[in-house]
Amino acid sequence: MSEKYIVTGGAGFIGVNFIYSLLKKDSATQILNIDKLTYAGNPNSLTFASQHQGYRFLKADIIDEKLIFNALDEFKPTKIVHFAAESHVDRSIDGPDAFVRTNIMGTYNLLKLAFRYFDALTGSQKDRFRFLHVSTDEVFGSLGKQGFFTEDSRYAPNSPYSASKAASDHLTRAWHKTYGFPLLTTNCSNNYGPYQFPEKLIPVILLNALEGKPVPIYGDGSNIRDWLYVEDHCEAIQTVINKGKTGETYNIGGANEMSNLRLAETLLTLLDEIRPKKKGSYLDLISFVKDRPGHDMRYAISIDKIKKELGWQPKESFLSGIKKTIHWYLEHEGWVKGILSGEYKIGRLGLGEALKNVLKR
Ligand SMILES: NC(=O)c1ccc[n+]([C@@H]2O[C@H](COP(=O)([O-])OP(=O)(O)OC[C@H]3O[C@@H](n4cnc5c(N)ncnc54)[C@H](O)[C@@H]3O)[C@@H](O)[C@H]2O)c1
């Protein structure tokens, strides 16, 4: 029997890729995508899904009790995957309100109503139900030169974004421990790939370079991130929801640690080969800008648990994944233009000035 998935935030970067991966695996999967369509949600990314009979879209805020209650009762999911969130660290520095509202209160509302729905199930319906909460490795804070985040690392979030995600992780944990809700949580490193909104590091580098604009690197570019190709993340989520043990958390990463500067240099060098500039190299566009306040120095993640217990590991190397990503953006100029011709403009966020101005009033 095919699954019935509720996917929250399925019009965003990872959600779109996840829906795509579900339909690719089993085109008979039924999916209800619940998304508020904030600036980050893009219906143009979902044209492939709309052609599937089992796909439905509901424009709703996860904090809306009535709409979520009705959606659960009518659709009757066998699985829920919760992506919906405010996700950009720089925006959380300028305006934390939306992060607290969606990531904490919205997740709380979803847990509360989903548990009520689950509690009324019986027999095999109850046994097969799962709720997977998608989270980030940023909840663990910042690492020094050595070591890796594991599932047992101490929570030490540093930005309003990671603090709000940490709060949602704690609520998720409590709903399992207190109510026996069959939950799983994944904490993943930085994703990249098709459909990523142009404000995130890799699309910013790529799109600025193609337009001949400066490529901004925060501070001296030495901050280190682990990078995972989004399709690998989607497969890991499917693995965890199907094979993972309820109540457990699983770290997901790409084993691709890299400084932001090296990342930019690698990407721009590849771009020189794939779409050469008329004169000079894209590398000449690198421009160092003021650092992000509270910028975490290093993230690195151990994937030993998911590898040993569930048999998942990433398929893409950074080089193969970034080449696919470059080609995807070059072949989807219309998708990018659709965003850049709207209200969104690529620009510097996250210096905290916007929040200071609100507090002064
Ligand atoms: N992007 C990454 O590198 C990364 C890494 C680890 C974990 N995550 C987590 O994965 C999830 C998805 O990330 P993403 O990069 O796809 O984010 P995104 O910003 O691209 O998409 C978020 C989606 O959620 C929707 N949304 C926002 N608020 C909502 C609300 N109140 N109700 C309903 N829908 C709402 C938006 O419209 C959008 O479609 C997030 O929970 C994020 O914390 C992301």
The ligand as an SDF file (V2000), in Angstrom:
LIG
                    3D

 44 48  0  0  0  0  0  0  0  0999 V2000
   18.9920   24.5590    3.8510 N   0  0  0  0  0  0  0  0  0  0  0  0
   19.8290   23.9160    4.6450 C   0  0  0  0  0  0  0  0  0  0  0  0
   21.0310   23.8920    4.4030 O   0  0  0  0  0  0  0  0  0  0  0  0
   19.2980   23.1720    5.8480 C   0  0  0  0  0  0  0  0  0  0  0  0
   20.1780   22.3460    6.5720 C   0  0  0  0  0  0  0  0  0  0  0  0
   19.6820   21.6250    7.6530 C   0  0  0  0  0  0  0  0  0  0  0  0
   18.3520   21.7270    8.0090 C   0  0  0  0  0  0  0  0  0  0  0  0
   17.5270   22.5490    7.3080 N   0  0  0  0  0  0  0  0  0  0  0  0
   16.1090   22.6150    7.7100 C   0  0  0  0  0  0  0  0  0  0  0  0
   15.3460   22.0770    6.6250 O   0  0  0  0  0  0  0  0  0  0  0  0
   14.0940   22.7330    6.5360 C   0  0  0  0  0  0  0  0  0  0  0  0
   13.8930   23.2680    5.1340 C   0  0  0  0  0  0  0  0  0  0  0  0
   14.9430   24.1690    4.8050 O   0  0  0  0  0  0  0  0  0  0  0  0
   14.9780   24.9340    3.4130 P   0  0  0  0  0  0  0  0  0  0  0  0
   16.3720   25.3330    3.1650 O   0  0  0  0  0  0  0  0  0  0  0  0
   14.2350   24.1450    2.4130 O   0  0  0  0  0  0  0  0  0  0  0  0
   14.1290   26.2320    3.7800 O   0  0  0  0  0  0  0  0  0  0  0  0
   13.4090   27.2810    2.8120 P   0  0  0  0  0  0  0  0  0  0  0  0
   13.4970   28.5770    3.5230 O   0  0  0  0  0  0  0  0  0  0  0  0
   13.9340   27.1770    1.4280 O   0  0  0  0  0  0  0  0  0  0  0  0
   11.8890   26.7810    2.7850 O   0  0  0  0  0  0  0  0  0  0  0  0
   11.0320   26.8840    3.8910 C   0  0  0  0  0  0  0  0  0  0  0  0
    9.6160   26.6580    3.4170 C   0  0  0  0  0  0  0  0  0  0  0  0
    8.7480   26.7440    4.5680 O   0  0  0  0  0  0  0  0  0  0  0  0
    7.6380   27.5540    4.2450 C   0  0  0  0  0  0  0  0  0  0  0  0
    7.1460   28.1860    5.4900 N   0  0  0  0  0  0  0  0  0  0  0  0
    7.7850   29.1230    6.2360 C   0  0  0  0  0  0  0  0  0  0  0  0
    7.0240   29.4590    7.2950 N   0  0  0  0  0  0  0  0  0  0  0  0
    5.8840   28.7230    7.2160 C   0  0  0  0  0  0  0  0  0  0  0  0
    4.7350   28.6180    8.0240 C   0  0  0  0  0  0  0  0  0  0  0  0
    4.5620   29.3630    9.1200 N   0  0  0  0  0  0  0  0  0  0  0  0
    3.7530   27.7390    7.6620 N   0  0  0  0  0  0  0  0  0  0  0  0
    3.8970   26.9840    6.5340 C   0  0  0  0  0  0  0  0  0  0  0  0
    4.9620   27.0630    5.7210 N   0  0  0  0  0  0  0  0  0  0  0  0
    5.9640   27.9000    6.0670 C   0  0  0  0  0  0  0  0  0  0  0  0
    8.1600   28.5720    3.2410 C   0  0  0  0  0  0  0  0  0  0  0  0
    7.1160   29.1360    2.4650 O   0  0  0  0  0  0  0  0  0  0  0  0
    9.1250   27.7060    2.4300 C   0  0  0  0  0  0  0  0  0  0  0  0
    8.4610   27.1000    1.3440 O   0  0  0  0  0  0  0  0  0  0  0  0
   14.0970   23.8110    7.6090 C   0  0  0  0  0  0  0  0  0  0  0  0
   13.4080   23.3020    8.7270 O   0  0  0  0  0  0  0  0  0  0  0  0
   15.5770   24.0160    7.9290 C   0  0  0  0  0  0  0  0  0  0  0  0
   15.7510   24.4250    9.2590 O   0  0  0  0  0  0  0  0  0  0  0  0
   17.9670   23.2730    6.2340 C   0  0  0  0  0  0  0  0  0  0  0  0
  1  2  1  0
  2  3  2  0
  2  4  1  0
  4  5  1  0
  4 44  2  0
  5  6  2  0
  6  7  1  0
  7  8  2  0
  8  9  1  0
  8 44  1  0
  9 10  1  0
  9 42  1  0
 10 11  1  0
 11 12  1  0
 11 40  1  0
 12 13  1  0
 13 14  1  0
 14 15  2  0
 14 16  1  0
 14 17  1  0
 17 18  1  0
 18 19  2  0
 18 20  1  0
 18 21  1  0
 21 22  1  0
 22 23  1  0
 23 24  1  0
 23 38  1  0
 24 25  1  0
 25 26  1  0
 25 36  1  0
 26 27  1  0
 26 35  1  0
 27 28  2  0
 28 29  1  0
 29 30  1  0
 29 35  2  0
 30 31  1  0
 30 32  2  0
 32 33  1  0
 33 34  2  0
 34 35  1  0
 36 37  1  0
 36 38  1  0
 38 39  1  0
 40 41  1  0
 40 42  1  0
 42 43  1  0
M  CHG  2   8   1  16  -1
M  END
$$$$
